[in-house]
Amino acid sequence: MIGYEIRELPSFIMEVPNLRVLDIRRTSIVTLPEEFIKLTTLESFYCKTRAIPEVLCHMPNLKEFHYDYFTPIKQLPPSIDKLFSKGFIDIMEVGEFLSLSQ
């Protein structure tokens, strides 16, 4: 998806069958809806959200997570270990973490 004017993930994305790769870095999307968990076939995700969403830790087929943002990650989800154990995690240009979820 390319378009800085896109501020939230369009709902039809959650209905795309067999979606394997999603890149929202070149949008203005900074949060993900809870329905994101419906993307059960998603294998690679690229984003620039300000927090790593908890939902990513529970995506069954996610193997690659690419995070690219120029401000610090403000929050890590409690289940971050599940995300790191899934495969390739690429966190670029984030500076320091501001807080960890309890």
N, C-alpha and C positions, 0 to 999 in steps of 0.2 A: 504494500500500500504506500503510495506516495502522495503527499498533500498535507502541508502544514496546517491547513484549515480543518482537518479532521481531528476533532477533540475527543471523540469516544468511538469505541469499536462498534461498527454497524452490526445490528442484531443478526442480519442474514449470514454473517461470517460463522456464527455458531451452528448454522444449518448446512454448511458446505461438507458434503460427504468426502471422506478420505483426505482431508486437508493435512498435509505433512509438514509444510514450511509456512511460517507467517513472520513477516518483517514489518514492524510498525515504527521503526526508528525515525523515519522521515515524515512523521505525523506529529500532531500536538497531543496525542494520547498519553496521559500520565498515570491513569488507573485502569484496571481491568474489571469487567463485570463478573459477578459470581458465576454467570452462565458459561464463562470461559472453560470451565471444567468439562463441558460438553464436547470439547475438541479432543476426543479420546485418541484420534489417530495422529495428532500433532507430534512430530519428531524434532523439529528445529524451530526455535522461537528467538526473534531478535527484537529487543525493546529498549526504551530509555525511560521507563517509569522511575519515580523517585523512591519507590520501595519495591523490593522483590516480593511479588504477591504470593501469599500462602498457597493459593490454588496451583501454582506451578510445581510445588513439592508433591502434589498428588496426581499429576498427569501421568497415566500409565505408560505411555510410549515416548515421552520426552527424553531425548538423548543429548540434545545440544541446546544450550541456553547462552545467548550472546547479549550482554548488557553493555550499552554504550551511552554514557551521559557525562556531562562536564561538571555536574555538581555531585556532592557526596550522596551515597545511598543513605536515606534517612532511617530505614528500618529493615531488619532481616526477619523473616518469618521464623516461628518457633521450630518448624520442621525443616530448616535449611539443610540439615544433614542428609535428608532424603533426596533433596535436589542435587547435592554434590555427589551422592553415590550413584546417580543415574548415568553419568557420562561426562561429556565435555561441557565445561562451564567457562565462559569467557567474559570477564568483567573488566572493562577498559575505562581508563580515565575517570575513576570515581573518587579519588582522594581518600579521605578517611571515613569510616562508618560513624554515624552520629549516635545510634542506639541499637540495641538488640531487643527483639520482642521477648516478653516474659512468658 
